[in-house]
Amino acid sequence: MYVVSVTVWVKDGFAEQFVEATLDNATNTRGEPGNVRFDVSRCNDDLNRFLLYECYHGEDDFKAHQQTDHYLRWRETVADWMAQKRQGVKHTSLFFGDGAG
């Protein structure tokens, strides 16, 4: 399993718009054949900080995701709302779901 966790810091006043755009991206991503899950979380202590937790069957599936219309639309839409550059970290799953790596 190929896992990507992305932390996003959004400028004041743009959080709700960011949520709307991100939920559109997440919903469409879940329909991709290579996507296993796409979770969107909001920090309890900083309502302008978000975590996107994405799981794909493999790295090629993630790369395919980055070419989709919904991802490109999301990236373009939220670009000016970022308080700082988003931080993406790639992982290889060792224990996932039912325990299969």
N, C-alpha and C positions, 0 to 999 in steps of 0.2 A: 504494500500500500504506500502511495506517495502522498505525503501530508504537507500542506502549506498553511502556516499560521501568519496572519497579517495583522499588525497593530496599526490602527489609523487614529490620528489625532485631528479633530475637526475644529475649525474656527468657531468662535462664539457666534451664535445666531444661525448656524447652518446644520445643526445636528438633526433636526426633524427631516429636512430635505435630504440629508445624507441617508437617513434610515430608509426613506421611501425609495431612493435610487438603488440602494444596496439590497433591499428586499426584492426588487425587480430582478436584479442580477442573480441573486441567490436562487430565487424561484426558477428562473430559466436555466441556471446551471444544473440544478437537480434533474432536469430533463435530458441532460447530455449523457450519452451511453457510457462515457468513461468516468463520470462522477459518482462517488459513493455517498458523500454527504457534503453539505455546505451549511455551517452554523454561523449565525450572526449574534454576537454578544455585546452588551454595553457595560462599561465599567460602573460599578456602584459608587465609587468615590469621585469619579470624573465623568460626567454625562457627555462629554465631548470626546471620549476615548472609546474605541471599539476594537473588537477582536473578530476577525473572520477566520474560521477554522474550516479548511477545505481538504477533502480526501478524494483521491483519484486512484484508479487501478494502477496507473503508472505515470511516469514523468511525461511521456508523449501525450497522455490524456490531458494533463495540465496544460501543456503547450497548445494543444488543440483548443482548449477552453479560452486561452488568451487571444485566439483568432476569431471568436464568435462575435456576432453583432451585439449581443447583450453585454458582453464584457467590454467591448470597445466603446459602447454607448455609456456604460457606467464610468469607465476610466475618464472619458471626456467630460462627462457631467460633473463629477466630483473633484476634478483637478484643482479648481480654484477655491474649493472649500477646505483644503488641507491646511492645518496649522503648521505642519512640518511634513517632511517626506515620510510616506508610509514605510513601515518596517516589515518586510517579508522574510520568513525563515522557512527553509525547506527541511523536511524530515523524512526518514524511512521508518515506517511503523514497525515496532517490535511486538506489540500486544494490542490488538484492535478488536473491538466488538466482542465476538465470541472467543477471542484469544488467538485467532489465526493472524499471522504477520503478513 
